[in-house]
Amino acid sequence: MSAPPTTDEKIRRIRKAMEAKAIHAVIIPSDDPHKSEYVAEYWQARKWVTGFSGSAGTAVITMDKAVLWTDFRYYIQAEEEIKGSEFELFKAGEPDVPAFDRWLADTLKEKETIGLDGALFSITEIKKYRQLFDPKGLNLDMKADLISALWTDRPEKPASKTYLFPEAYAGESRAEKIGRVRDEMACLGADYHLMVSLDDIAWTLNIRGDDVHTNPVNIAFVLIGPKTTDLFIEREKIEPEVQEALEADRVRIFEYGRINRKLSGIPADQTVLIDPDQTSVNLGESVNSACRVIQKRSPAVSLKAVKNATQITHMKETAVKDGIAMVNFLYWLENQSADDTLTEMSVAETLYDLRKKQPDFVDNSFDPIMAFRDHSAMCHYKATPESDVVIGDSGLFLTDSGGNYLTGTTDITRTISRSDPARQEVIDYTLVLKGHIAVATVEFPKGTRGVQIDTLARQHLWKQGLDFGHGTGHGVGFFLCVHEGPARISPYPADEALKVGMLLTNEPGIYREGRYGIRLENMILVEEAFENEFGLFLKFAQMTLCHFERDLIDPTLLSDDEKSWFNAYQKRVYEKISPGLETAVEAWLAEKTKSV
């Protein structure tokens, strides 16, 4: 068996294919046809070409250049993984670093052609590119899939079986959800709606699958019409009992590949709703040209973000289960001495095993980040056999993980010290905690956006000339994707008001490259606070139940109000979690949750 091609050999083969098709540059994204955040291995072409395994990035190959763009979360990881190849790293977001489309517009000559696979690029993206490329006289070839023929060891397409998600967990029937989507369609004047996002489909139809690693979704499309709902999915994934349940709610099943033909057959007098940010240009062009098209976000995005009473009840139970697993893990870790078996990867397995002991656990909600010392300074570090290190008896350790339970999805980050912490580590931890508390305790008027709250998490860091390069919080699904729109707490504006029932995270941090990183993350639920003559005010309820580290806090840097919140939270953690712990762990948690 011949050795697999190197990165540079792949580049040479791609250039040969480019030359044969008169293409002068090719764009290789990190996307699948559904614009998923987590992409099944079958579609991870950018990873295959570059060797960079992070979830976000775009590669561009010209006849004399190979460039990889990625963001702050992956700068260090990307530099390491492309080392020794022709690829050059462009750090997206850095001053004087152009976006890849701007770079192409400035680099290529008039009448040269840029190739891409139109099944992987959204309508919005192509519109943006044309605005840059057309004035420069550059051509777009959207049928240029140069990778498939070269990727000879490509993984198989996902083929997991679809299963039904019970209404007892979902809190709402499939028919009710489809009805609510149709109501929103009617408000927009739409007869048909093409649903592309995998978690929107899973939520709407109350189905789940295992097609994407750690995401319980199915690779599928849905077309909702006036009276029928069409599911496009590989038929072998649908067992008879699932088909029967779907058809009982007037859901018809078609082969995945028939979606383009179905779109072209929509009657000419109908109006079709598509999400231009999620829908590929290929699918958009398949819609019958005689139809009227409305380009707006799918109604399911906002509907599923607001959790119902049943889901909230389950999530509160899940917080206790996940908290027990986390406390047991932190207790176990604190009592482990460093040896060759105590590594970043091995402790991840231990935490997974502890979560598996909890009722209704299905899988991790994402690949855990277990990062010791300088690795914790990499925001989205993922240990590999090559990078895995022993967790020593001295230094900071960051653990960011979550579980997918039938009763909800969790996401938590804690940072601990394996020895007496250095003074700067204590100061940094306390500053991050102050930002966390500021978000946790804020009360805000109805209509507030996450961008308005984000500043609270950074204020104490800013006073010291410090900051962190990621958002403060993201939405979380219910036994779905750990990252869920449309709301977020971020310096990047999202025009989505925070609403009662939304589930988000609160996770400020600080990262000192080459030394350590600190991040503290809880899940928070939007609730009503009070109402007065100025209107309805909202607040965040703390969902996550796991202690913070008293030994990493300088109480003199906390205000009386901050101490009161901290002590009340620690007390609540003990009260909720201790009944599920063994005696030794319960005594340890009692010590950990003492007041400051």
C-alpha positions as CSV (number, residue, x, y, z in Angstrom):
1,M,0.0,0.0,0.0
2,S,1.4,3.4,-1.0
3,A,1.9,6.1,1.6
4,P,-0.9,8.8,1.7
5,P,0.0,11.9,-0.2
6,T,1.6,14.8,1.8
7,T,0.0,18.2,2.0
8,D,2.3,19.6,-0.6
9,E,1.6,16.6,-2.9
10,K,-2.2,17.3,-2.5
11,I,-1.5,20.9,-3.5
12,R,0.3,19.8,-6.6
13,R,-2.5,17.5,-7.6
14,I,-5.1,20.2,-7.1
15,R,-3.1,22.6,-9.2
16,K,-2.9,20.1,-12.0
17,A,-6.7,19.8,-11.9
18,M,-7.0,23.6,-11.8
19,E,-4.8,23.9,-14.9
20,A,-6.9,21.3,-16.8
21,K,-10.1,23.3,-16.1
22,A,-8.5,26.8,-16.6
23,I,-9.1,27.7,-13.0
24,H,-6.6,30.2,-11.4
25,A,-7.7,29.9,-7.8
26,V,-9.8,27.4,-5.8
27,I,-11.6,28.1,-2.5
28,I,-11.9,25.2,0.0
29,P,-14.2,25.9,2.9
30,S,-14.9,24.1,6.1
31,D,-18.6,23.5,5.3
32,D,-21.1,20.9,4.3
33,P,-24.2,21.5,2.2
34,H,-26.1,22.5,5.4
35,K,-23.6,25.1,6.7
36,S,-23.2,23.1,9.9
37,E,-20.8,24.2,12.6
38,Y,-19.7,20.6,13.1
39,V,-19.1,18.8,9.8
40,A,-19.2,15.1,9.2
41,E,-15.8,13.7,8.1
42,Y,-17.1,13.1,4.6
43,W,-17.2,16.9,4.0
44,Q,-14.0,17.9,5.8
45,A,-12.1,18.7,2.6
46,R,-10.2,21.7,4.0
47,K,-8.9,19.5,6.8
48,W,-7.9,16.8,4.3
49,V,-6.0,19.3,2.1
50,T,-4.3,21.4,4.8
51,G,-3.8,19.0,7.7
52,F,-5.4,21.7,10.0
53,S,-8.0,20.0,12.1
54,G,-9.8,23.0,13.7
55,S,-13.4,23.5,13.0
56,A,-13.1,27.0,11.4
57,G,-11.0,28.0,8.4
58,T,-10.8,28.5,4.7
59,A,-8.0,27.4,2.3
60,V,-7.2,29.1,-1.0
61,I,-4.9,27.6,-3.5
62,T,-3.6,29.6,-6.5
63,M,-1.0,28.5,-9.0
64,D,1.8,29.9,-6.8
65,K,0.3,30.3,-3.3
66,A,-1.4,28.2,-0.7
67,V,-3.0,30.1,2.2
68,L,-5.0,29.1,5.2
69,W,-7.3,31.6,7.0
70,T,-8.5,30.9,10.6
71,D,-9.6,32.9,13.6
72,F,-8.2,33.7,17.0
73,R,-9.3,30.4,18.5
74,Y,-7.0,28.4,16.3
75,Y,-3.9,30.6,15.5
76,I,-1.5,28.5,17.6
77,Q,-3.0,25.1,16.6
78,A,-3.1,26.0,12.9
79,E,0.6,27.2,12.9
80,E,1.6,23.9,14.4
81,E,-0.5,21.6,12.1
82,I,0.5,23.3,8.8
83,K,4.2,23.5,9.8
84,G,6.5,22.1,7.1
85,S,4.0,22.5,4.2
86,E,3.5,25.2,1.6
87,F,0.5,26.6,3.4
88,E,0.9,30.0,4.9
89,L,-1.3,31.1,7.8
90,F,-3.3,34.3,7.5
91,K,-4.7,35.2,11.0
92,A,-8.2,36.4,10.3
93,G,-9.2,39.4,12.3
94,E,-5.7,40.7,12.8
95,P,-4.8,44.2,11.6
96,D,-3.7,44.4,8.0
97,V,-4.8,40.8,7.3
98,P,-7.3,40.8,4.4
99,A,-10.2,38.4,4.2
100,F,-9.6,35.6,1.7
101,D,-12.1,37.1,-0.8
102,R,-10.5,40.5,-0.6
103,W,-7.1,38.9,-1.0
104,L,-8.3,37.0,-4.1
105,A,-9.7,40.2,-5.6
106,D,-6.4,42.0,-5.1
107,T,-4.2,39.1,-6.2
108,L,-5.8,37.7,-9.3
109,K,-5.8,39.3,-12.8
110,E,-8.7,40.4,-14.8
111,K,-10.6,37.5,-16.5
112,E,-9.1,34.9,-14.3
113,T,-11.4,32.3,-12.8
114,I,-12.0,31.3,-9.2
115,G,-13.4,27.8,-8.7
116,L,-15.6,26.5,-5.9
117,D,-18.2,23.8,-5.1
118,G,-21.5,25.7,-5.2
119,A,-23.1,23.0,-2.9
120,L,-20.9,24.3,0.0
121,F,-21.4,28.1,-0.4
122,S,-24.5,30.0,0.7
123,I,-26.5,32.4,-1.4
124,T,-25.3,35.2,0.9
125,E,-21.6,34.3,0.5
126,I,-21.8,34.2,-3.3
127,K,-23.5,37.5,-3.4
128,K,-20.7,39.0,-1.3
129,Y,-18.0,37.5,-3.5
130,R,-19.6,38.8,-6.7
131,Q,-19.6,42.3,-5.3
132,L,-15.9,42.0,-4.9
133,F,-15.0,39.9,-7.9
134,D,-17.3,41.4,-10.6
135,P,-15.7,44.9,-10.6
136,K,-12.3,43.2,-10.9
137,G,-13.4,41.2,-14.0
138,L,-13.0,37.9,-12.2
139,N,-15.1,34.9,-13.1
140,L,-16.7,32.4,-10.7
141,D,-16.9,28.7,-11.6
142,M,-19.4,27.2,-9.1
143,K,-19.2,23.7,-10.5
144,A,-15.5,23.3,-9.7
145,D,-15.5,20.4,-7.2
146,L,-11.8,19.5,-7.6
147,I,-11.5,17.6,-4.4
148,S,-13.8,14.5,-4.9
149,A,-11.7,12.9,-7.6
150,L,-8.4,13.4,-5.7
151,W,-9.7,12.3,-2.2
152,T,-9.4,8.6,-2.8
153,D,-9.6,7.6,0.9
154,R,-12.6,9.8,1.6
155,P,-14.7,8.7,4.5
156,E,-18.2,7.3,3.7
157,K,-21.3,9.5,4.0
158,P,-22.9,9.3,7.4
159,A,-25.4,6.5,7.6
160,S,-26.8,6.4,11.1
161,K,-30.4,5.4,11.7
162,T,-33.0,8.0,12.5
163,Y,-34.8,7.7,15.8
164,L,-37.8,9.5,17.3
165,F,-37.4,12.1,20.0
166,P,-40.3,11.6,22.5
167,E,-42.7,14.4,23.1
168,A,-42.2,13.7,26.9
169,Y,-38.7,15.3,26.5
170,A,-39.5,17.7,23.6
171,G,-42.6,19.2,25.3
172,E,-44.3,19.6,22.0
173,S,-45.5,17.4,19.2
174,R,-44.2,17.2,15.7
175,A,-47.5,18.4,14.3
176,E,-47.6,21.4,16.7
177,K,-44.1,22.4,15.7
178,I,-44.8,22.2,12.0
179,G,-48.0,24.2,12.6
180,R,-46.1,26.9,14.3
181,V,-43.6,27.0,11.5
182,R,-46.5,27.3,9.0
183,D,-47.9,30.1,11.0
184,E,-44.7,32.1,10.7
185,M,-44.5,31.3,7.0
186,A,-48.0,32.7,6.6
187,C,-47.0,35.9,8.3
188,L,-44.2,36.2,5.7
189,G,-46.5,35.3,2.8
190,A,-44.7,32.0,2.1
191,D,-46.4,28.9,0.7
192,Y,-43.2,26.7,0.9
193,H,-40.2,26.8,3.2
194,L,-36.9,25.0,2.5
195,M,-35.3,24.0,5.7
196,V,-31.5,23.3,5.5
197,S,-30.0,23.5,9.0
198,L,-29.8,20.1,10.6
199,D,-30.7,21.1,14.1
200,D,-33.8,23.0,12.7
201,I,-34.9,19.8,11.0
202,A,-34.3,17.7,14.1
203,W,-36.2,20.1,16.3
204,T,-39.1,20.5,13.9
205,L,-39.7,16.8,13.3
206,N,-38.7,15.5,16.7
207,I,-36.1,13.2,15.2
208,R,-32.5,12.6,16.1
209,G,-29.6,10.7,14.6
210,D,-25.8,10.2,14.8
211,D,-24.7,11.5,11.5
212,V,-22.4,14.2,12.9
213,H,-19.9,13.6,15.7
214,T,-21.4,14.7,19.1
215,N,-24.4,16.3,17.4
216,P,-27.6,14.1,17.4
217,V,-28.8,15.1,14.0
218,N,-29.6,13.6,10.6
219,I,-28.2,14.7,7.2
220,A,-31.4,15.8,5.6
221,F,-33.4,18.6,4.0
222,V,-37.1,19.5,4.6
223,L,-39.5,21.2,2.4
224,I,-42.7,22.4,4.2
225,G,-45.6,23.1,1.9
226,P,-49.2,24.2,2.5
227,K,-50.4,20.7,3.4
228,T,-47.4,18.4,3.4
229,T,-43.9,18.2,4.8
230,D,-41.3,16.5,2.7
231,L,-38.2,15.0,4.3
232,F,-35.2,14.3,2.1
233,I,-33.0,11.7,3.6
234,E,-31.3,8.4,2.6
235,R,-34.1,5.9,2.8
236,E,-32.1,3.2,4.5
237,K,-31.8,5.5,7.6
238,I,-35.6,5.3,8.2
239,E,-36.9,2.2,10.0
240,P,-40.6,1.2,9.5
241,E,-41.7,2.5,12.9
242,V,-40.1,5.9,12.3
243,Q,-41.7,6.1,8.8
244,E,-45.1,5.2,10.3
245,A,-44.8,8.0,12.9
246,L,-43.7,10.6,10.4
247,E,-46.3,9.7,7.8
248,A,-49.0,9.9,10.5
249,D,-48.2,13.6,10.7
250,R,-48.2,13.9,6.9
251,V,-44.5,13.9,6.6
252,R,-43.5,12.3,3.2
253,I,-40.1,10.7,2.8
254,F,-37.9,11.1,-0.3
255,E,-34.3,10.3,-1.2
256,Y,-31.8,13.0,-0.1
257,G,-30.6,13.6,-3.6
258,R,-34.1,14.5,-4.9
259,I,-34.3,17.9,-3.2
260,N,-33.1,19.8,-6.3
261,R,-35.7,18.2,-8.5
262,K,-38.4,18.9,-6.0
263,L,-37.5,22.5,-5.7
264,S,-37.6,22.9,-9.5
265,G,-41.1,21.4,-9.5
266,I,-42.8,23.9,-7.1
267,P,-45.7,25.4,-8.9
268,A,-45.0,28.8,-10.6
269,D,-47.6,30.7,-8.6
270,Q,-46.1,29.8,-5.2
271,T,-43.8,31.8,-2.8
272,V,-40.8,30.0,-1.4
273,L,-39.0,31.0,1.8
274,I,-35.3,30.2,2.0
275,D,-32.6,31.3,4.4
276,P,-29.9,32.9,2.2
277,D,-27.2,32.4,5.0
278,Q,-27.9,28.6,5.2
279,T,-29.0,27.6,1.7
280,S,-26.4,26.8,-0.9
281,V,-26.3,28.7,-4.1
282,N,-26.9,25.4,-5.9
283,L,-30.1,24.8,-4.0
284,G,-31.2,28.4,-4.5
285,E,-30.7,28.1,-8.2
286,S,-32.8,24.9,-8.2
287,V,-36.0,26.7,-7.1
288,N,-38.5,27.1,-10.0
289,S,-37.5,30.4,-11.6
290,A,-41.2,31.3,-11.9
291,C,-41.7,31.2,-8.2
292,R,-41.4,34.3,-5.9
293,V,-38.6,33.8,-3.4
294,I,-38.4,35.3,0.1
295,Q,-34.9,35.3,1.6
296,K,-35.2,35.3,5.4
297,R,-34.1,33.3,8.3
298,S,-35.9,30.0,9.0
299,P,-38.7,30.5,11.6
300,A,-37.4,27.4,13.4
301,V,-34.3,29.2,14.5
302,S,-36.2,31.6,16.8
303,L,-38.8,29.0,17.8
304,K,-36.4,26.4,19.1
305,A,-34.3,29.0,20.9
306,V,-37.1,29.6,23.4
307,K,-37.4,26.5,25.6
308,N,-40.8,25.4,26.8
309,A,-41.8,24.5,30.4
310,T,-41.2,20.8,29.9
311,Q,-37.7,21.4,28.6
312,I,-36.8,23.8,31.4
313,T,-37.9,21.2,34.0
314,H,-35.7,18.6,32.3
315,M,-32.8,21.0,32.1
316,K,-32.9,21.7,35.8
317,E,-32.7,17.9,36.4
318,T,-29.9,17.6,33.9
319,A,-27.9,20.3,35.7
320,V,-27.9,18.2,38.8
321,K,-26.8,15.0,36.9
322,D,-24.1,16.8,35.1
323,G,-23.0,18.6,38.2
324,I,-22.6,15.3,40.0
325,A,-20.4,14.1,37.2
326,M,-18.3,17.2,37.2
327,V,-17.8,17.3,40.9
328,N,-16.8,13.6,41.0
329,F,-14.3,14.4,38.2
330,L,-12.7,17.4,39.9
331,Y,-12.5,15.4,43.1
332,W,-10.9,12.5,41.3
333,L,-8.4,14.7,39.5
334,E,-7.4,16.6,42.6
335,N,-6.5,13.3,44.2
336,Q,-4.4,12.0,41.3
337,S,-0.6,12.4,41.3
338,A,1.2,13.1,38.1
339,D,2.4,10.0,36.2
340,D,2.6,8.9,32.6
341,T,-1.1,7.7,32.6
342,L,-2.5,11.1,33.8
343,T,-2.7,12.9,30.5
344,E,-5.1,15.4,28.8
345,M,-6.6,12.6,26.7
346,S,-6.9,10.1,29.6
347,V,-8.7,12.5,31.9
348,A,-11.2,13.3,29.1
349,E,-12.0,9.5,29.1
350,T,-12.5,9.6,32.8
351,L,-15.0,12.5,32.7
352,Y,-16.8,10.7,29.8
353,D,-17.1,7.6,32.0
354,L,-18.5,9.6,34.9
355,R,-21.1,11.2,32.7
356,K,-22.1,7.8,31.3
357,K,-23.1,6.8,34.8
358,Q,-25.8,9.5,34.9
359,P,-29.3,8.7,33.7
360,D,-30.3,9.6,30.2
361,F,-26.7,10.4,29.1
362,V,-26.1,9.8,25.3
363,D,-22.8,11.3,24.4
364,N,-20.5,14.3,24.8
365,S,-22.0,17.5,23.4
366,F,-18.6,18.3,21.8
367,D,-15.1,17.1,22.0
368,P,-13.9,18.1,25.4
369,I,-11.1,20.6,25.8
370,M,-8.7,19.3,28.4
371,A,-5.8,21.7,28.5
372,F,-2.8,21.8,30.8
373,R,-0.5,24.9,31.3
374,D,0.3,26.5,27.9
375,H,-2.3,24.4,26.1
376,S,-5.0,26.2,28.1
377,A,-3.9,29.4,26.4
378,M,-5.3,28.0,23.1
379,C,-9.0,28.8,23.3
380,H,-10.2,25.7,21.4
381,Y,-7.3,23.3,22.0
382,K,-8.0,19.7,21.4
383,A,-5.5,17.1,22.6
384,T,-4.3,14.6,20.0
385,P,-1.8,11.7,20.4
386,E,0.9,14.1,19.1
387,S,0.0,17.0,21.5
388,D,-1.2,15.0,24.5
389,V,0.8,15.8,27.7
390,V,1.0,14.5,31.2
391,I,-0.9,16.7,33.7
392,G,1.8,17.5,36.2
393,D,1.6,18.5,39.8
394,S,2.1,22.2,39.1
395,G,0.2,24.6,36.8
396,L,-3.3,25.5,35.7
397,F,-5.6,23.0,34.1
398,L,-8.7,24.1,32.0
399,T,-11.6,21.7,31.4
400,D,-14.3,22.7,29.0
401,S,-16.8,19.9,28.3
402,G,-20.5,19.0,28.1
403,G,-22.9,16.2,27.8
404,N,-25.9,15.5,25.5
405,Y,-28.6,13.9,27.6
406,L,-32.1,13.0,26.5
407,T,-33.1,15.6,29.1
408,G,-30.9,18.5,27.7
409,T,-27.5,19.6,26.6
410,T,-24.7,20.9,28.9
411,D,-21.6,23.0,28.5
412,I,-19.3,23.9,31.4
413,T,-15.8,25.2,31.8
414,R,-13.7,25.3,35.0
415,T,-10.1,26.1,35.6
416,I,-8.1,24.6,38.5
417,S,-4.6,24.8,39.9
418,R,-2.6,21.7,40.4
419,S,-0.4,23.5,43.1
420,D,-0.3,26.7,45.0
421,P,-1.2,29.2,42.3
422,A,1.1,32.1,41.4
423,R,0.0,35.6,42.3
424,Q,-0.8,36.6,38.7
425,E,-2.9,33.5,38.2
426,V,-5.0,34.4,41.2
427,I,-5.4,38.0,40.0
428,D,-6.4,36.8,36.5
429,Y,-8.9,34.2,37.8
430,T,-10.5,36.7,40.1
431,L,-10.8,39.3,37.3
432,V,-12.5,36.6,35.1
433,L,-14.8,35.7,37.9
434,K,-15.8,39.3,38.4
435,G,-16.8,39.5,34.8
436,H,-18.7,36.2,35.1
437,I,-20.6,37.6,38.2
438,A,-21.4,40.8,36.4
439,V,-23.2,38.9,33.7
440,A,-24.8,36.5,36.1
441,T,-26.3,39.3,38.2
442,V,-27.4,41.8,35.6
443,E,-31.1,42.8,35.3
444,F,-32.0,44.2,31.9
445,P,-35.1,45.6,30.1
446,K,-37.0,43.4,27.6
447,G,-35.5,43.9,24.1
448,T,-31.9,44.0,25.3
449,R,-29.4,42.3,22.9
450,G,-26.5,40.2,23.9
451,V,-24.0,42.8,22.6
452,Q,-25.2,45.2,25.3
453,I,-24.4,42.7,28.0
454,D,-21.0,41.5,26.6
455,T,-19.2,44.6,27.9
456,L,-20.1,43.7,31.5
457,A,-17.9,40.5,31.2
458,R,-14.9,42.5,30.0
459,Q,-15.0,45.7,32.1
460,H,-12.7,44.5,34.9
461,L,-10.2,43.1,32.4
462,W,-10.3,46.2,30.3
463,K,-9.3,48.3,33.4
464,Q,-6.1,46.2,33.5
465,G,-5.5,46.5,29.7
466,L,-6.7,42.9,29.2
467,D,-9.3,41.2,27.0
468,F,-10.4,37.9,25.5
469,G,-10.9,37.2,21.8
470,H,-14.2,35.2,21.8
471,G,-17.8,35.9,22.6
472,T,-19.0,35.8,26.2
473,G,-21.8,33.5,25.5
474,H,-23.8,31.4,22.9
475,G,-27.1,29.8,22.8
476,V,-27.4,26.1,23.7
477,G,-29.8,23.5,22.2
478,F,-32.0,20.9,23.9
479,F,-30.5,17.5,23.2
480,L,-29.1,19.2,20.1
481,C,-26.2,21.3,19.1
482,V,-24.2,22.9,21.9
483,H,-23.9,26.1,19.9
484,E,-27.3,27.4,18.9
485,G,-28.5,30.7,17.4
486,P,-29.9,33.2,17.1
487,A,-29.1,35.0,20.4
488,R,-25.6,35.3,21.8
489,I,-23.6,37.5,24.2
490,S,-20.8,38.8,22.0
491,P,-19.1,42.0,20.9
492,Y,-20.3,41.2,17.4
493,P,-23.9,42.4,17.1
494,A,-26.7,40.0,16.6
495,D,-30.1,41.6,16.1
496,E,-31.9,39.2,18.3
497,A,-33.4,40.3,21.6
498,L,-32.9,38.0,24.6
499,K,-36.3,36.4,25.4
500,V,-37.6,34.5,28.4
501,G,-36.8,30.8,27.9
502,M,-33.6,31.3,26.0
503,L,-30.6,29.2,27.2
504,L,-27.1,30.6,26.8
505,T,-23.7,30.4,28.3
506,N,-21.6,32.9,30.3
507,E,-17.9,32.2,29.7
508,P,-15.4,35.1,30.0
509,G,-11.8,34.2,30.0
510,I,-8.2,35.4,29.7
511,Y,-5.4,33.7,27.7
512,R,-1.6,34.4,28.2
513,E,0.1,32.7,25.2
514,G,2.7,30.2,26.2
515,R,1.7,30.3,29.8
516,Y,-1.9,29.6,30.7
517,G,-5.6,30.3,30.0
518,I,-8.5,30.7,32.4
519,R,-12.2,30.4,31.5
520,L,-15.2,30.1,33.7
521,E,-18.5,29.0,32.1
522,N,-22.0,28.4,33.4
523,M,-25.2,27.9,31.4
524,I,-27.8,30.6,32.1
525,L,-31.6,30.8,31.5
526,V,-33.4,34.0,30.7
527,E,-36.2,34.6,33.2
528,E,-38.5,37.5,34.2
529,A,-37.2,39.7,36.9
530,F,-39.8,42.3,37.6
531,E,-42.0,44.8,35.9
532,N,-42.4,48.5,36.7
533,E,-43.4,51.8,35.0
534,F,-40.3,51.3,32.7
535,G,-41.5,48.0,31.5
536,L,-40.6,44.3,31.9
537,F,-37.0,43.5,33.1
538,L,-35.3,40.2,32.7
539,K,-32.5,38.3,34.5
540,F,-30.4,35.2,34.2
541,A,-31.0,32.1,36.3
542,Q,-27.9,29.9,36.9
543,M,-28.4,26.5,35.4
544,T,-24.9,25.0,35.9
545,L,-24.2,23.4,39.3
546,C,-20.4,23.1,40.0
547,H,-18.2,25.0,42.4
548,F,-15.6,27.6,41.6
549,E,-12.1,27.4,43.1
550,R,-11.8,29.4,46.3
551,D,-8.0,28.9,46.3
552,L,-7.7,30.8,43.0
553,I,-9.7,33.8,44.3
554,D,-8.4,37.0,46.0
555,P,-11.4,38.0,48.1
556,T,-9.9,41.5,48.5
557,L,-10.6,42.1,44.8
558,L,-14.2,41.2,45.2
559,S,-16.9,43.7,46.2
560,D,-19.4,42.8,49.0
561,D,-22.1,42.1,46.4
562,E,-19.8,39.9,44.4
563,K,-18.9,37.9,47.6
564,S,-22.6,37.6,48.4
565,W,-23.3,36.2,45.0
566,F,-20.4,33.8,45.0
567,N,-21.1,32.5,48.5
568,A,-24.8,32.0,47.6
569,Y,-23.9,30.1,44.4
570,Q,-21.4,27.9,46.2
571,K,-24.0,27.1,48.9
572,R,-26.6,26.2,46.3
573,V,-24.1,23.9,44.5
574,Y,-23.5,22.0,47.7
575,E,-27.2,21.7,48.5
576,K,-28.2,20.5,45.1
577,I,-25.2,18.2,44.4
578,S,-24.2,16.7,47.8
579,P,-27.1,14.3,48.0
580,G,-25.8,12.5,44.9
581,L,-22.2,12.1,46.2
582,E,-20.4,9.5,48.1
583,T,-19.3,10.5,51.7
584,A,-15.7,11.4,50.8
585,V,-16.7,13.5,47.8
586,E,-19.5,15.2,49.8
587,A,-17.0,16.2,52.5
588,W,-14.6,17.5,49.9
589,L,-17.3,19.6,48.2
590,A,-18.3,21.0,51.6
591,E,-14.8,22.3,52.0
592,K,-14.7,23.6,48.5
593,T,-17.9,25.5,48.9
594,K,-17.2,27.3,52.1
595,S,-17.8,31.1,52.0
596,V,-15.1,33.6,51.2
